[in-house]
């Protein structure tokens, strides 16, 4: 079996048979010539249905997650929407994390619930809480681990056992971990979801999503629905994501190195109430994370003494950390989840603390990042 970095560089990416190009071409074509009616060359007829550049990306992602089938989408939310259209019908029930990503909550609460889907938020770090949330109509358990933005950890193997017993599918949003740090299919998950905009793409220059599964029947249903609704990436977006994936392993090592140093700085720092990072021994999910992840990733959240205003001042005072939404790029970002990425959960049971700050720790020189946070906290809390 080939190693992760070898697959990232070679899976689905053989040299072009016509020219010998070692980099997958961008097949910037909407349609493909047929050798007679129905005589498709390589199975390609129209780029909504399939495109060779997208095929290369999908084969690579499947290899990285240890799955048999991968589908690339125009965004992570597009992937989520297609998956839930396939898995749920009116009257069905889904369990979501009590600290889910705001976009996921918005999709479930504002789009699917009016369609007749019922949902229950639950603390998925507590298997008993999950069992209590199940209903006879539960069809999907939707897990994030680590969660966005509170960095909660769920035991994927334990959730998979519960899902099997309940006759439900376990979906794991693996965006924060990336395929390099965690492989949920190997732990019993049915489907893995990624916003490939984040760590897989890694350069903040492309939006995309992906689903990976080893279930042949489910994969076929997903392909049919994806083609029917047209939730696909263009060939250039697929190419950019594929290019980013080649360096995923080395980037994730640096992200993790830097995040560990940042978490150490924030712990005990004046003006910081708490630090949320699964790499810290005091994190309640540390042991589970250490069991199912290679390392602990590049995301760090913390709460600021002084409430919302103090948190906003910290966000405004950094110089290297850029105030922006999203995450997983080579550059470091800072944001206030309550007012930015998670504004959609305001007033709900998923509302995040108003003094919470989320960091996407990039791959810059770590001493510069540490000093930037040190001066921002000093400026904001003096």
Secondary structure as GFF3:
##gff-version 3
##sequence-region A 1 382
A	DSSP	alpha_helix	4	10	.	.	.	ID=ss1
A	DSSP	alpha_helix	52	65	.	.	.	ID=ss2
A	DSSP	beta_strand	69	73	.	.	.	ID=ss3
A	DSSP	alpha_helix	76	87	.	.	.	ID=ss4
A	DSSP	beta_strand	93	97	.	.	.	ID=ss5
A	DSSP	alpha_helix	102	106	.	.	.	ID=ss6
A	DSSP	pi_helix	107	112	.	.	.	ID=ss7
A	DSSP	three_ten_helix	113	115	.	.	.	ID=ss8
A	DSSP	beta_strand	118	122	.	.	.	ID=ss9
A	DSSP	alpha_helix	127	133	.	.	.	ID=ss10
A	DSSP	beta_strand	138	144	.	.	.	ID=ss11
A	DSSP	alpha_helix	156	166	.	.	.	ID=ss12
A	DSSP	beta_strand	169	173	.	.	.	ID=ss13
A	DSSP	alpha_helix	178	181	.	.	.	ID=ss14
A	DSSP	three_ten_helix	184	187	.	.	.	ID=ss15
A	DSSP	beta_strand	191	194	.	.	.	ID=ss16
A	DSSP	beta_strand	209	213	.	.	.	ID=ss17
A	DSSP	alpha_helix	216	229	.	.	.	ID=ss18
A	DSSP	alpha_helix	235	245	.	.	.	ID=ss19
A	DSSP	alpha_helix	248	266	.	.	.	ID=ss20
A	DSSP	beta_strand	272	276	.	.	.	ID=ss21
A	DSSP	alpha_helix	286	292	.	.	.	ID=ss22
A	DSSP	beta_strand	299	304	.	.	.	ID=ss23
A	DSSP	alpha_helix	307	317	.	.	.	ID=ss24
A	DSSP	beta_strand	322	323	.	.	.	ID=ss25
A	DSSP	beta_strand	333	335	.	.	.	ID=ss26
A	DSSP	three_ten_helix	343	345	.	.	.	ID=ss27
A	DSSP	beta_strand	356	360	.	.	.	ID=ss28
A	DSSP	alpha_helix	366	381	.	.	.	ID=ss29
###
